[in-house]
Amino acid sequence: MSAHCMLTGARPGFGNRISHSHRRTSRRFDPNIQSKRYWLASEGRQVRLRLSTKGIKTVDVIGVEAAVARIRARGVRV
């Protein structure tokens, strides 16, 4: 699966590894993606979301209903 957050849209960043001799090779900075289940009361079911840790904190603040609405507004199927 691709390493991206369903809520915030965080995706991997790219850069370079720099060795002691200062040779550069490409590397990838992956976001901290966690799979988390939430109870969606309006639909009477649980939803599994792949969120970054910042996305999990956002769900804690705005609530799961608003978070799912934002995810669906981005065109992602939940």
mmCIF file of the N, C-alpha and C atoms, coordinates in Angstrom:
data_MODEL
# 
_entry.id   MODEL 
# 
loop_
_atom_site.group_PDB 
_atom_site.id 
_atom_site.type_symbol 
_atom_site.label_atom_id 
_atom_site.label_alt_id 
_atom_site.label_comp_id 
_atom_site.label_asym_id 
_atom_site.label_entity_id 
_atom_site.label_seq_id 
_atom_site.pdbx_PDB_ins_code 
_atom_site.Cartn_x 
_atom_site.Cartn_y 
_atom_site.Cartn_z 
_atom_site.occupancy 
_atom_site.B_iso_or_equiv 
_atom_site.pdbx_formal_charge 
_atom_site.auth_seq_id 
_atom_site.auth_comp_id 
_atom_site.auth_asym_id 
_atom_site.auth_atom_id 
_atom_site.pdbx_PDB_model_num 
ATOM 1   N N  . MET A 1 1  ? 0.829   -1.188 0.000  1.00 0.00 ? 1  MET A N  1 
ATOM 2   C CA . MET A 1 1  ? 0.000   0.000  0.000  1.00 0.00 ? 1  MET A CA 1 
ATOM 3   C C  . MET A 1 1  ? 0.868   1.245  0.000  1.00 0.00 ? 1  MET A C  1 
ATOM 4   N N  . SER A 1 2  ? 0.343   2.270  -0.588 1.00 0.00 ? 2  SER A N  1 
ATOM 5   C CA . SER A 1 2  ? 1.111   3.509  -0.619 1.00 0.00 ? 2  SER A CA 1 
ATOM 6   C C  . SER A 1 2  ? 1.072   4.174  0.747  1.00 0.00 ? 2  SER A C  1 
ATOM 7   N N  . ALA A 1 3  ? 2.134   4.853  1.077  1.00 0.00 ? 3  ALA A N  1 
ATOM 8   C CA . ALA A 1 3  ? 2.246   5.498  2.392  1.00 0.00 ? 3  ALA A CA 1 
ATOM 9   C C  . ALA A 1 3  ? 1.678   6.900  2.305  1.00 0.00 ? 3  ALA A C  1 
ATOM 10  N N  . HIS A 1 4  ? 0.334   7.019  2.403  1.00 0.00 ? 4  HIS A N  1 
ATOM 11  C CA . HIS A 1 4  ? -0.252  8.350  2.450  1.00 0.00 ? 4  HIS A CA 1 
ATOM 12  C C  . HIS A 1 4  ? -1.435  8.348  3.410  1.00 0.00 ? 4  HIS A C  1 
ATOM 13  N N  . CYS A 1 5  ? -1.689  9.508  3.982  1.00 0.00 ? 5  CYS A N  1 
ATOM 14  C CA . CYS A 1 5  ? -2.739  9.688  4.977  1.00 0.00 ? 5  CYS A CA 1 
ATOM 15  C C  . CYS A 1 5  ? -4.048  10.014 4.265  1.00 0.00 ? 5  CYS A C  1 
ATOM 16  N N  . MET A 1 6  ? -5.128  9.349  4.650  1.00 0.00 ? 6  MET A N  1 
ATOM 17  C CA . MET A 1 6  ? -6.420  9.581  4.024  1.00 0.00 ? 6  MET A CA 1 
ATOM 18  C C  . MET A 1 6  ? -6.983  10.958 4.378  1.00 0.00 ? 6  MET A C  1 
ATOM 19  N N  . LEU A 1 7  ? -6.639  11.487 5.542  1.00 0.00 ? 7  LEU A N  1 
ATOM 20  C CA . LEU A 1 7  ? -7.208  12.755 6.003  1.00 0.00 ? 7  LEU A CA 1 
ATOM 21  C C  . LEU A 1 7  ? -6.358  13.961 5.602  1.00 0.00 ? 7  LEU A C  1 
ATOM 22  N N  . THR A 1 8  ? -5.089  13.934 5.949  1.00 0.00 ? 8  THR A N  1 
ATOM 23  C CA . THR A 1 8  ? -4.230  15.094 5.702  1.00 0.00 ? 8  THR A CA 1 
ATOM 24  C C  . THR A 1 8  ? -3.569  15.064 4.327  1.00 0.00 ? 8  THR A C  1 
ATOM 25  N N  . GLY A 1 9  ? -3.547  13.888 3.689  1.00 0.00 ? 9  GLY A N  1 
ATOM 26  C CA . GLY A 1 9  ? -2.908  13.770 2.384  1.00 0.00 ? 9  GLY A CA 1 
ATOM 27  C C  . GLY A 1 9  ? -1.395  13.724 2.454  1.00 0.00 ? 9  GLY A C  1 
ATOM 28  N N  . ALA A 1 10 ? -0.837  13.492 3.638  1.00 0.00 ? 10 ALA A N  1 
ATOM 29  C CA . ALA A 1 10 ? 0.623   13.430 3.790  1.00 0.00 ? 10 ALA A CA 1 
ATOM 30  C C  . ALA A 1 10 ? 1.173   12.279 2.953  1.00 0.00 ? 10 ALA A C  1 
ATOM 31  N N  . ARG A 1 11 ? 2.181   12.559 2.164  1.00 0.00 ? 11 ARG A N  1 
ATOM 32  C CA . ARG A 1 11 ? 2.808   11.567 1.299  1.00 0.00 ? 11 ARG A CA 1 
ATOM 33  C C  . ARG A 1 11 ? 4.310   11.547 1.558  1.00 0.00 ? 11 ARG A C  1 
ATOM 34  N N  . PRO A 1 12 ? 5.015   10.548 1.051  1.00 0.00 ? 12 PRO A N  1 
ATOM 35  C CA . PRO A 1 12 ? 6.455   10.505 1.279  1.00 0.00 ? 12 PRO A CA 1 
ATOM 36  C C  . PRO A 1 12 ? 7.171   11.709 0.675  1.00 0.00 ? 12 PRO A C  1 
ATOM 37  N N  . GLY A 1 13 ? 8.208   12.146 1.381  1.00 0.00 ? 13 GLY A N  1 
ATOM 38  C CA . GLY A 1 13 ? 9.095   13.169 0.860  1.00 0.00 ? 13 GLY A CA 1 
ATOM 39  C C  . GLY A 1 13 ? 10.356  12.494 0.359  1.00 0.00 ? 13 GLY A C  1 
ATOM 40  N N  . PHE A 1 14 ? 11.068  13.152 -0.517 1.00 0.00 ? 14 PHE A N  1 
ATOM 41  C CA . PHE A 1 14 ? 12.268  12.551 -1.085 1.00 0.00 ? 14 PHE A CA 1 
ATOM 42  C C  . PHE A 1 14 ? 13.461  13.448 -0.849 1.00 0.00 ? 14 PHE A C  1 
ATOM 43  N N  . GLY A 1 15 ? 14.611  12.841 -0.707 1.00 0.00 ? 15 GLY A N  1 
ATOM 44  C CA . GLY A 1 15 ? 15.830  13.590 -0.465 1.00 0.00 ? 15 GLY A CA 1 
ATOM 45  C C  . GLY A 1 15 ? 17.030  12.722 -0.776 1.00 0.00 ? 15 GLY A C  1 
ATOM 46  N N  . ASN A 1 16 ? 18.140  13.045 -0.158 1.00 0.00 ? 16 ASN A N  1 
ATOM 47  C CA . ASN A 1 16 ? 19.378  12.312 -0.400 1.00 0.00 ? 16 ASN A CA 1 
ATOM 48  C C  . ASN A 1 16 ? 19.972  11.808 0.902  1.00 0.00 ? 16 ASN A C  1 
ATOM 49  N N  . ARG A 1 17 ? 20.528  10.598 0.828  1.00 0.00 ? 17 ARG A N  1 
ATOM 50  C CA . ARG A 1 17 ? 21.414  10.131 1.891  1.00 0.00 ? 17 ARG A CA 1 
ATOM 51  C C  . ARG A 1 17 ? 22.789  10.680 1.539  1.00 0.00 ? 17 ARG A C  1 
ATOM 52  N N  . ILE A 1 18 ? 23.476  11.144 2.531  1.00 0.00 ? 18 ILE A N  1 
ATOM 53  C CA . ILE A 1 18 ? 24.815  11.661 2.267  1.00 0.00 ? 18 ILE A CA 1 
ATOM 54  C C  . ILE A 1 18 ? 25.797  10.859 3.112  1.00 0.00 ? 18 ILE A C  1 
ATOM 55  N N  . SER A 1 19 ? 26.688  10.133 2.451  1.00 0.00 ? 19 SER A N  1 
ATOM 56  C CA . SER A 1 19 ? 27.638  9.281  3.147  1.00 0.00 ? 19 SER A CA 1 
ATOM 57  C C  . SER A 1 19 ? 28.779  10.122 3.730  1.00 0.00 ? 19 SER A C  1 
ATOM 58  N N  . HIS A 1 20 ? 29.662  9.459  4.445  1.00 0.00 ? 20 HIS A N  1 
ATOM 59  C CA . HIS A 1 20 ? 30.812  10.141 5.035  1.00 0.00 ? 20 HIS A CA 1 
ATOM 60  C C  . HIS A 1 20 ? 31.678  10.777 3.947  1.00 0.00 ? 20 HIS A C  1 
ATOM 61  N N  . SER A 1 21 ? 31.783  10.107 2.794  1.00 0.00 ? 21 SER A N  1 
ATOM 62  C CA . SER A 1 21 ? 32.573  10.650 1.692  1.00 0.00 ? 21 SER A CA 1 
ATOM 63  C C  . SER A 1 21 ? 31.785  11.670 0.869  1.00 0.00 ? 21 SER A C  1 
ATOM 64  N N  . HIS A 1 22 ? 30.558  11.956 1.303  1.00 0.00 ? 22 HIS A N  1 
ATOM 65  C CA . HIS A 1 22 ? 29.673  12.957 0.720  1.00 0.00 ? 22 HIS A CA 1 
ATOM 66  C C  . HIS A 1 22 ? 29.089  12.534 -0.627 1.00 0.00 ? 22 HIS A C  1 
ATOM 67  N N  . ARG A 1 23 ? 29.029  11.211 -0.868 1.00 0.00 ? 23 ARG A N  1 
ATOM 68  C CA . ARG A 1 23 ? 28.313  10.712 -2.039 1.00 0.00 ? 23 ARG A CA 1 
ATOM 69  C C  . ARG A 1 23 ? 26.828  10.761 -1.731 1.00 0.00 ? 23 ARG A C  1 
ATOM 70  N N  . ARG A 1 24 ? 26.021  11.073 -2.721 1.00 0.00 ? 24 ARG A N  1 
ATOM 71  C CA . ARG A 1 24 ? 24.581  11.215 -2.504 1.00 0.00 ? 24 ARG A CA 1 
ATOM 72  C C  . ARG A 1 24 ? 23.819  10.094 -3.214 1.00 0.00 ? 24 ARG A C  1 
ATOM 73  N N  . THR A 1 25 ? 22.922  9.465  -2.479 1.00 0.00 ? 25 THR A N  1 
ATOM 74  C CA . THR A 1 25 ? 22.004  8.491  -3.060 1.00 0.00 ? 25 THR A CA 1 
ATOM 75  C C  . THR A 1 25 ? 20.608  8.865  -2.596 1.00 0.00 ? 25 THR A C  1 
ATOM 76  N N  . SER A 1 26 ? 19.614  8.538  -3.393 1.00 0.00 ? 26 SER A N  1 
ATOM 77  C CA . SER A 1 26 ? 18.257  8.978  -3.082 1.00 0.00 ? 26 SER A CA 1 
ATOM 78  C C  . SER A 1 26 ? 17.677  8.167  -1.928 1.00 0.00 ? 26 SER A C  1 
ATOM 79  N N  . ARG A 1 27 ? 16.814  8.799  -1.162 1.00 0.00 ? 27 ARG A N  1 
ATOM 80  C CA . ARG A 1 27 ? 16.126  8.154  -0.058 1.00 0.00 ? 27 ARG A CA 1 
ATOM 81  C C  . ARG A 1 27 ? 14.715  8.692  0.028  1.00 0.00 ? 27 ARG A C  1 
ATOM 82  N N  . ARG A 1 28 ? 13.919  8.090  0.897  1.00 0.00 ? 28 ARG A N  1 
ATOM 83  C CA . ARG A 1 28 ? 12.511  8.427  1.020  1.00 0.00 ? 28 ARG A CA 1 
ATOM 84  C C  . ARG A 1 28 ? 12.183  8.660  2.484  1.00 0.00 ? 28 ARG A C  1 
ATOM 85  N N  . PHE A 1 29 ? 11.465  9.740  2.784  1.00 0.00 ? 29 PHE A N  1 
ATOM 86  C CA . PHE A 1 29 ? 11.003  10.033 4.134  1.00 0.00 ? 29 PHE A CA 1 
ATOM 87  C C  . PHE A 1 29 ? 9.521   9.678  4.189  1.00 0.00 ? 29 PHE A C  1 
ATOM 88  N N  . ASP A 1 30 ? 9.184   8.518  4.749  1.00 0.00 ? 30 ASP A N  1 
ATOM 89  C CA . ASP A 1 30 ? 7.788   8.089  4.827  1.00 0.00 ? 30 ASP A CA 1 
ATOM 90  C C  . ASP A 1 30 ? 7.092   8.720  6.021  1.00 0.00 ? 30 ASP A C  1 
ATOM 91  N N  . PRO A 1 31 ? 5.822   9.127  5.873  1.00 0.00 ? 31 PRO A N  1 
ATOM 92  C CA . PRO A 1 31 ? 5.064   9.607  7.026  1.00 0.00 ? 31 PRO A CA 1 
ATOM 93  C C  . PRO A 1 31 ? 4.725   8.429  7.947  1.00 0.00 ? 31 PRO A C  1 
ATOM 94  N N  . ASN A 1 32 ? 4.469   8.723  9.192  1.00 0.00 ? 32 ASN A N  1 
ATOM 95  C CA . ASN A 1 32 ? 4.147   7.687  10.172 1.00 0.00 ? 32 ASN A CA 1 
ATOM 96  C C  . ASN A 1 32 ? 2.680   7.300  10.024 1.00 0.00 ? 32 ASN A C  1 
ATOM 97  N N  . ILE A 1 33 ? 2.410   6.305  9.177  1.00 0.00 ? 33 ILE A N  1 
ATOM 98  C CA . ILE A 1 33 ? 1.046   5.890  8.861  1.00 0.00 ? 33 ILE A CA 1 
ATOM 99  C C  . ILE A 1 33 ? 0.621   4.753  9.781  1.00 0.00 ? 33 ILE A C  1 
ATOM 100 N N  . GLN A 1 34 ? -0.546  4.915  10.393 1.00 0.00 ? 34 GLN A N  1 
ATOM 101 C CA . GLN A 1 34 ? -1.128  3.913  11.276 1.00 0.00 ? 34 GLN A CA 1 
ATOM 102 C C  . GLN A 1 34 ? -2.508  3.547  10.750 1.00 0.00 ? 34 GLN A C  1 
ATOM 103 N N  . SER A 1 35 ? -2.882  2.290  10.903 1.00 0.00 ? 35 SER A N  1 
ATOM 104 C CA . SER A 1 35 ? -4.224  1.855  10.543 1.00 0.00 ? 35 SER A CA 1 
ATOM 105 C C  . SER A 1 35 ? -5.057  1.856  11.817 1.00 0.00 ? 35 SER A C  1 
ATOM 106 N N  . LYS A 1 36 ? -6.200  2.561  11.815 1.00 0.00 ? 36 LYS A N  1 
ATOM 107 C CA . LYS A 1 36 ? -6.980  2.728  13.036 1.00 0.00 ? 36 LYS A CA 1 
ATOM 108 C C  . LYS A 1 36 ? -8.453  2.555  12.715 1.00 0.00 ? 36 LYS A C  1 
ATOM 109 N N  . ARG A 1 37 ? -9.178  1.884  13.625 1.00 0.00 ? 37 ARG A N  1 
ATOM 110 C CA . ARG A 1 37 ? -10.614 1.684  13.453 1.00 0.00 ? 37 ARG A CA 1 
ATOM 111 C C  . ARG A 1 37 ? -11.369 2.681  14.307 1.00 0.00 ? 37 ARG A C  1 
ATOM 112 N N  . TYR A 1 38 ? -12.426 3.235  13.732 1.00 0.00 ? 38 TYR A N  1 
ATOM 113 C CA . TYR A 1 38 ? -13.298 4.163  14.455 1.00 0.00 ? 38 TYR A CA 1 
ATOM 114 C C  . TYR A 1 38 ? -14.741 3.703  14.284 1.00 0.00 ? 38 TYR A C  1 
ATOM 115 N N  . TRP A 1 39 ? -15.562 3.952  15.293 1.00 0.00 ? 39 TRP A N  1 
ATOM 116 C CA . TRP A 1 39 ? -16.991 3.665  15.215 1.00 0.00 ? 39 TRP A CA 1 
ATOM 117 C C  . TRP A 1 39 ? -17.684 4.863  14.578 1.00 0.00 ? 39 TRP A C  1 
ATOM 118 N N  . LEU A 1 40 ? -18.362 4.631  13.466 1.00 0.00 ? 40 LEU A N  1 
ATOM 119 C CA . LEU A 1 40 ? -19.096 5.662  12.754 1.00 0.00 ? 40 LEU A CA 1 
ATOM 120 C C  . LEU A 1 40 ? -20.569 5.490  13.116 1.00 0.00 ? 40 LEU A C  1 
ATOM 121 N N  . ALA A 1 41 ? -21.035 6.272  14.087 1.00 0.00 ? 41 ALA A N  1 
ATOM 122 C CA . ALA A 1 41 ? -22.379 6.094  14.647 1.00 0.00 ? 41 ALA A CA 1 
ATOM 123 C C  . ALA A 1 41 ? -23.472 6.357  13.620 1.00 0.00 ? 41 ALA A C  1 
ATOM 124 N N  . SER A 1 42 ? -23.262 7.309  12.715 1.00 0.00 ? 42 SER A N  1 
ATOM 125 C CA . SER A 1 42 ? -24.296 7.653  11.740 1.00 0.00 ? 42 SER A CA 1 
ATOM 126 C C  . SER A 1 42 ? -24.610 6.495  10.791 1.00 0.00 ? 42 SER A C  1 
ATOM 127 N N  . GLU A 1 43 ? -23.625 5.634  10.533 1.00 0.00 ? 43 GLU A N  1 
ATOM 128 C CA . GLU A 1 43 ? -23.829 4.489  9.643  1.00 0.00 ? 43 GLU A CA 1 
ATOM 129 C C  . GLU A 1 43 ? -23.926 3.182  10.403 1.00 0.00 ? 43 GLU A C  1 
ATOM 130 N N  . GLY A 1 44 ? -23.710 3.221  11.711 1.00 0.00 ? 44 GLY A N  1 
ATOM 131 C CA . GLY A 1 44 ? -23.799 2.018  12.535 1.00 0.00 ? 44 GLY A CA 1 
ATOM 132 C C  . GLY A 1 44 ? -22.756 0.976  12.204 1.00 0.00 ? 44 GLY A C  1 
ATOM 133 N N  . ARG A 1 45 ? -21.569 1.404  11.863 1.00 0.00 ? 45 ARG A N  1 
ATOM 134 C CA . ARG A 1 45 ? -20.496 0.469  11.518 1.00 0.00 ? 45 ARG A CA 1 
ATOM 135 C C  . ARG A 1 45 ? -19.143 1.052  11.873 1.00 0.00 ? 45 ARG A C  1 
ATOM 136 N N  . GLN A 1 46 ? -18.124 0.189  11.816 1.00 0.00 ? 46 GLN A N  1 
ATOM 137 C CA . GLN A 1 46 ? -16.763 0.646  12.047 1.00 0.00 ? 46 GLN A CA 1 
ATOM 138 C C  . GLN A 1 46 ? -16.100 0.930  10.714 1.00 0.00 ? 46 GLN A C  1 
ATOM 139 N N  . VAL A 1 47 ? -15.244 1.933  10.693 1.00 0.00 ? 47 VAL A N  1 
ATOM 140 C CA . VAL A 1 47 ? -14.457 2.232  9.500  1.00 0.00 ? 47 VAL A CA 1 
ATOM 141 C C  . VAL A 1 47 ? -12.978 2.124  9.863  1.00 0.00 ? 47 VAL A C  1 
ATOM 142 N N  . ARG A 1 48 ? -12.207 1.599  8.933  1.00 0.00 ? 48 ARG A N  1 
ATOM 143 C CA . ARG A 1 48 ? -10.763 1.482  9.130  1.00 0.00 ? 48 ARG A CA 1 
ATOM 144 C C  . ARG A 1 48 ? -10.096 2.565  8.296  1.00 0.00 ? 48 ARG A C  1 
ATOM 145 N N  . LEU A 1 49 ? -9.367  3.446  8.954  1.00 0.00 ? 49 LEU A N  1 
ATOM 146 C CA . LEU A 1 49 ? -8.716  4.557  8.275  1.00 0.00 ? 49 LEU A CA 1 
ATOM 147 C C  . LEU A 1 49 ? -7.208  4.407  8.374  1.00 0.00 ? 49 LEU A C  1 
ATOM 148 N N  . ARG A 1 50 ? -6.506  4.751  7.297  1.00 0.00 ? 50 ARG A N  1 
ATOM 149 C CA . ARG A 1 50 ? -5.040  4.777  7.304  1.00 0.00 ? 50 ARG A CA 1 
ATOM 150 C C  . ARG A 1 50 ? -4.638  6.235  7.476  1.00 0.00 ? 50 ARG A C  1 
ATOM 151 N N  . LEU A 1 51 ? -4.190  6.567  8.680  1.00 0.00 ? 51 LEU A N  1 
ATOM 152 C CA . LEU A 1 51 ? -3.934  7.955  9.044  1.00 0.00 ? 51 LEU A CA 1 
ATOM 153 C C  . LEU A 1 51 ? -2.498  8.134  9.511  1.00 0.00 ? 51 LEU A C  1 
ATOM 154 N N  . SER A 1 52 ? -1.979  9.331  9.288  1.00 0.00 ? 52 SER A N  1 
ATOM 155 C CA . SER A 1 52 ? -0.706  9.706  9.899  1.00 0.00 ? 52 SER A CA 1 
ATOM 156 C C  . SER A 1 52 ? -0.991  10.041 11.363 1.00 0.00 ? 52 SER A C  1 
ATOM 157 N N  . THR A 1 53 ? 0.043   10.153 12.163 1.00 0.00 ? 53 THR A N  1 
ATOM 158 C CA . THR A 1 53 ? -0.175  10.473 13.568 1.00 0.00 ? 53 THR A CA 1 
ATOM 159 C C  . THR A 1 53 ? -0.791  11.855 13.722 1.00 0.00 ? 53 THR A C  1 
ATOM 160 N N  . LYS A 1 54 ? -0.463  12.780 12.829 1.00 0.00 ? 54 LYS A N  1 
ATOM 161 C CA . LYS A 1 54 ? -1.109  14.087 12.854 1.00 0.00 ? 54 LYS A CA 1 
ATOM 162 C C  . LYS A 1 54 ? -2.588  13.954 12.502 1.00 0.00 ? 54 LYS A C  1 
ATOM 163 N N  . GLY A 1 55 ? -2.919  13.052 11.575 1.00 0.00 ? 55 GLY A N  1 
ATOM 164 C CA . GLY A 1 55 ? -4.306  12.813 11.212 1.00 0.00 ? 55 GLY A CA 1 
ATOM 165 C C  . GLY A 1 55 ? -5.103  12.230 12.373 1.00 0.00 ? 55 GLY A C  1 
ATOM 166 N N  . ILE A 1 56 ? -4.478  11.357 13.173 1.00 0.00 ? 56 ILE A N  1 
ATOM 167 C CA . ILE A 1 56 ? -5.147  10.784 14.345 1.00 0.00 ? 56 ILE A CA 1 
ATOM 168 C C  . ILE A 1 56 ? -5.461  11.872 15.352 1.00 0.00 ? 56 ILE A C  1 
ATOM 169 N N  . LYS A 1 57 ? -4.515  12.793 15.564 1.00 0.00 ? 57 LYS A N  1 
ATOM 170 C CA . LYS A 1 57 ? -4.748  13.906 16.486 1.00 0.00 ? 57 LYS A CA 1 
ATOM 171 C C  . LYS A 1 57 ? -5.852  14.819 15.962 1.00 0.00 ? 57 LYS A C  1 
ATOM 172 N N  . THR A 1 58 ? -5.916  14.996 14.651 1.00 0.00 ? 58 THR A N  1 
ATOM 173 C CA . THR A 1 58 ? -6.978  15.813 14.051 1.00 0.00 ? 58 THR A CA 1 
ATOM 174 C C  . THR A 1 58 ? -8.339  15.181 14.282 1.00 0.00 ? 58 THR A C  1 
ATOM 175 N N  . VAL A 1 59 ? -8.436  13.857 14.137 1.00 0.00 ? 59 VAL A N  1 
ATOM 176 C CA . VAL A 1 59 ? -9.697  13.157 14.400 1.00 0.00 ? 59 VAL A CA 1 
ATOM 177 C C  . VAL A 1 59 ? -10.102 13.334 15.862 1.00 0.00 ? 59 VAL A C  1 
ATOM 178 N N  . ASP A 1 60 ? -9.138  13.303 16.773 1.00 0.00 ? 60 ASP A N  1 
ATOM 179 C CA . ASP A 1 60 ? -9.442  13.499 18.196 1.00 0.00 ? 60 ASP A CA 1 
ATOM 180 C C  . ASP A 1 60 ? -10.036 14.883 18.450 1.00 0.00 ? 60 ASP A C  1 
ATOM 181 N N  . VAL A 1 61 ? -9.615  15.885 17.683 1.00 0.00 ? 61 VAL A N  1 
ATOM 182 C CA . VAL A 1 61 ? -10.088 17.255 17.890 1.00 0.00 ? 61 VAL A CA 1 
ATOM 183 C C  . VAL A 1 61 ? -11.443 17.489 17.224 1.00 0.00 ? 61 VAL A C  1 
ATOM 184 N N  . ILE A 1 62 ? -11.563 17.117 15.925 1.00 0.00 ? 62 ILE A N  1 
ATOM 185 C CA . ILE A 1 62 ? -12.780 17.458 15.181 1.00 0.00 ? 62 ILE A CA 1 
ATOM 186 C C  . ILE A 1 62 ? -13.851 16.384 15.229 1.00 0.00 ? 62 ILE A C  1 
ATOM 187 N N  . GLY A 1 63 ? -13.498 15.171 15.623 1.00 0.00 ? 63 GLY A N  1 
ATOM 188 C CA . GLY A 1 63 ? -14.459 14.069 15.684 1.00 0.00 ? 63 GLY A CA 1 
ATOM 189 C C  . GLY A 1 63 ? -14.409 13.224 14.424 1.00 0.00 ? 63 GLY A C  1 
ATOM 190 N N  . VAL A 1 64 ? -14.845 11.976 14.572 1.00 0.00 ? 64 VAL A N  1 
ATOM 191 C CA . VAL A 1 64 ? -14.742 11.030 13.465 1.00 0.00 ? 64 VAL A CA 1 
ATOM 192 C C  . VAL A 1 64 ? -15.742 11.350 12.353 1.00 0.00 ? 64 VAL A C  1 
ATOM 193 N N  . GLU A 1 65 ? -16.919 11.864 12.691 1.00 0.00 ? 65 GLU A N  1 
ATOM 194 C CA . GLU A 1 65 ? -17.922 12.182 11.662 1.00 0.00 ? 65 GLU A CA 1 
ATOM 195 C C  . GLU A 1 65 ? -17.405 13.275 10.725 1.00 0.00 ? 65 GLU A C  1 
ATOM 196 N N  . ALA A 1 66 ? -16.845 14.342 11.291 1.00 0.00 ? 66 ALA A N  1 
ATOM 197 C CA . ALA A 1 66 ? -16.306 15.436 10.482 1.00 0.00 ? 66 ALA A CA 1 
ATOM 198 C C  . ALA A 1 66 ? -15.092 14.974 9.685  1.00 0.00 ? 66 ALA A C  1 
ATOM 199 N N  . ALA A 1 67 ? -14.274 14.106 10.285 1.00 0.00 ? 67 ALA A N  1 
ATOM 200 C CA . ALA A 1 67 ? -13.087 13.613 9.592  1.00 0.00 ? 67 ALA A CA 1 
ATOM 201 C C  . ALA A 1 67 ? -13.478 12.774 8.382  1.00 0.00 ? 67 ALA A C  1 
ATOM 202 N N  . VAL A 1 68 ? -14.472 11.904 8.539  1.00 0.00 ? 68 VAL A N  1 
ATOM 203 C CA . VAL A 1 68 ? -14.929 11.074 7.420  1.00 0.00 ? 68 VAL A CA 1 
ATOM 204 C C  . VAL A 1 68 ? -15.543 11.957 6.331  1.00 0.00 ? 68 VAL A C  1 
ATOM 205 N N  . ALA A 1 69 ? -16.250 13.020 6.731  1.00 0.00 ? 69 ALA A N  1 
ATOM 206 C CA . ALA A 1 69 ? -16.809 13.945 5.749  1.00 0.00 ? 69 ALA A CA 1 
ATOM 207 C C  . ALA A 1 69 ? -15.696 14.612 4.947  1.00 0.00 ? 69 ALA A C  1 
ATOM 208 N N  . ARG A 1 70 ? -14.607 15.005 5.608  1.00 0.00 ? 70 ARG A N  1 
ATOM 209 C CA . ARG A 1 70 ? -13.464 15.617 4.912  1.00 0.00 ? 70 ARG A CA 1 
ATOM 210 C C  . ARG A 1 70 ? -12.808 14.619 3.958  1.00 0.00 ? 70 ARG A C  1 
ATOM 211 N N  . ILE A 1 71 ? -12.669 13.373 4.412  1.00 0.00 ? 71 ILE A N  1 
ATOM 212 C CA . ILE A 1 71 ? -12.048 12.340 3.579  1.00 0.00 ? 71 ILE A CA 1 
ATOM 213 C C  . ILE A 1 71 ? -12.892 12.106 2.323  1.00 0.00 ? 71 ILE A C  1 
ATOM 214 N N  . ARG A 1 72 ? -14.205 12.018 2.505  1.00 0.00 ? 72 ARG A N  1 
ATOM 215 C CA . ARG A 1 72 ? -15.092 11.807 1.353  1.00 0.00 ? 72 ARG A CA 1 
ATOM 216 C C  . ARG A 1 72 ? -15.093 13.008 0.424  1.00 0.00 ? 72 ARG A C  1 
ATOM 217 N N  . ALA A 1 73 ? -14.918 14.214 0.977  1.00 0.00 ? 73 ALA A N  1 
ATOM 218 C CA . ALA A 1 73 ? -14.856 15.415 0.144  1.00 0.00 ? 73 ALA A CA 1 
ATOM 219 C C  . ALA A 1 73 ? -13.613 15.403 -0.752 1.00 0.00 ? 73 ALA A C  1 
ATOM 220 N N  . ARG A 1 74 ? -12.559 14.735 -0.294 1.00 0.00 ? 74 ARG A N  1 
ATOM 221 C CA . ARG A 1 74 ? -11.344 14.617 -1.097 1.00 0.00 ? 74 ARG A CA 1 
ATOM 222 C C  . ARG A 1 74 ? -11.498 13.552 -2.185 1.00 0.00 ? 74 ARG A C  1 
ATOM 223 N N  . GLY A 1 75 ? -12.610 12.796 -2.154 1.00 0.00 ? 75 GLY A N  1 
ATOM 224 C CA . GLY A 1 75 ? -12.869 11.784 -3.183 1.00 0.00 ? 75 GLY A CA 1 
ATOM 225 C C  . GLY A 1 75 ? -12.382 10.401 -2.812 1.00 0.00 ? 75 GLY A C  1 
ATOM 226 N N  . VAL A 1 76 ? -12.063 10.179 -1.544 1.00 0.00 ? 76 VAL A N  1 
ATOM 227 C CA . VAL A 1 76 ? -11.584 8.862  -1.104 1.00 0.00 ? 76 VAL A CA 1 
ATOM 228 C C  . VAL A 1 76 ? -12.775 8.060  -0.591 1.00 0.00 ? 76 VAL A C  1 
ATOM 229 N N  . ARG A 1 77 ? -12.862 6.811  -0.990 1.00 0.00 ? 77 ARG A N  1 
ATOM 230 C CA . ARG A 1 77 ? -13.953 5.938  -0.553 1.00 0.00 ? 77 ARG A CA 1 
ATOM 231 C C  . ARG A 1 77 ? -13.658 5.427  0.848  1.00 0.00 ? 77 ARG A C  1 
ATOM 232 N N  . VAL A 1 78 ? -14.659 5.524  1.740  1.00 0.00 ? 78 VAL A N  1 
ATOM 233 C CA . VAL A 1 78 ? -14.494 5.038  3.114  1.00 0.00 ? 78 VAL A CA 1 
ATOM 234 C C  . VAL A 1 78 ? -15.477 3.915  3.353  1.00 0.00 ? 78 VAL A C  1 
# 
